[in-house]
């Protein structure tokens, strides 16, 4: 499988398909999420790409199928507390999901900081998460990380 073309001066690709890549937003067990830019419609996006090593070997095809299923499942979810999926595709055999880019601090980072939440904001955050999960479950989506 051909890799996504990497820049000589940075540790992430210059482009994924039609999207310009500007930075790495984060990494997880399944993939890397990049901050990208769609110049055709002048919009910042988040792009999740399946890790290259997961696309290879005996489990590669199964994980690509699972990644594709994740993209389709997420695309069915239109909810204010769930990022919107804009696009899905493959670039040089690397499947990717293009999602809404949301500016801000991840809840995980905030929870790891020394800042605490008072009771009312804590309840509001939990209710928003539960509302999104309930909606996703109604769409037949089970979030594997929860």
Buried (B, 14 or more C-beta within 10 A) or exposed (E): EEEBEEEEEEEBBBBBBBBBBBEEBBEEEBBBBBBBBBEEEEBBBBBBBBBBEBBEEEEBEEBBEBBBEBBEBBBEBEBEBBBBBBBBBBBEBBBBBBBEBEEEEEEEEEEEEEEEBEEEEEEEBEEBBEBBBEBBEEBEBEBEEE
